[in-house]
């Protein structure tokens, strides 16, 4: 159960601060923590996790049984612009972009393992 967001306009370094908070946690708890986090990347990360949960529920998995296995944040290129500097030179401004991938896995509860 995966979901991917390509081309998010924020640097990967800033987004990793948010994703490292929720990595390895249960989905319900991770979404609760992201609603109260005061970072710009919290909303897109929560939306991406909800998308992965929707993909999992299509396969018949309950949301309460899901745990975040891995979230990776990679660079998705950058938009380069130029700014005027002294002596007629130009300096590059690099607007970095991120690519996020979420992987979920189903965690078996103790009751399900006994019945199986």
Order of alpha helices (4+ residues) and beta strands (2+ residues): beta-alpha-alpha-alpha-beta-beta-alpha
